[in-house]
């Protein structure tokens, strides 16, 4: 029996149409998905504000404890001796830190607060505005509220409005 040649083997692979389809699908996927994952800066700025909110609430609760011990937790406006030296250190409103830029909530924030944050107050309603120094464009200074508000990424501390009420915090995140 004569020997016959086996038919030539074809290598399995992708056709050009299949390759183009995969490349197009990867392009569409990257155009849609990557920008969602790459917006790390906004997420980081929001995380920093949330962390500061936690620090502010913790500090405010410690102040409230001192105000309660000193019997001024139910007064519209009072001062609290925070370190027991007989000198009133902090202005409180219903036991929680006021929004005062000099003797309120900013005074109890320690450590890197002065160099890494920009803050301001509003006159009349006692709100305290806070953003990072990078977003506010300044550090180590109290600034006009405009610098903080123009950052588009800040939080607002509103002191307690009545006895037994808690202070509130809210965010503006339009440009985080």
Long-range contacts (C-beta under 8 A, 24 or more apart in sequence): 41-176, 42-173, 42-176, 45-132, 45-135, 45-153, 45-176, 46-153, 46-171, 46-173, 46-176, 48-132, 49-130, 49-131, 49-153, 49-154, 49-155, 49-171, 49-173, 49-176, 52-117, 52-130, 52-155, 53-155, 53-169, 55-109, 56-105, 56-109, 56-130, 56-157, 56-169, 57-167, 57-169, 59-97, 59-105, 59-108, 59-109, 60-96, 60-97, 60-105, 60-108, 60-167, 62-108, 63-90, 63-92, 63-95, 63-96, 63-97, 63-108, 64-92, 64-95, 64-96, 67-92, 67-95, 67-96, 68-95, 73-163, 74-163, 74-164, 79-103, 82-108, 93-126, 93-159, 93-160, 94-159, 94-160, 94-161, 94-162, 94-163, 94-164, 94-165, 95-160, 95-163, 96-159, 96-160, 96-166, 96-167, 97-159, 97-167, 98-126, 98-159, 99-125, 99-126, 99-127, 99-128, 99-157, 99-158, 99-159, 100-126, 101-128, 101-142, 104-128, 104-159, 105-157, 105-159, 106-142, 114-139, 114-140, 115-139, 115-140, 118-143, 118-147, 118-148, 118-151, 119-143, 119-148, 120-144, 120-145, 120-147, 120-148, 121-145, 125-158, 126-158, 126-159, 127-156, 127-157, 127-158, 128-156, 128-157, 128-158, 128-159, 129-154, 129-155, 129-156, 129-157, 130-154, 130-155, 130-156, 130-157, 131-155, 151-175, 152-176
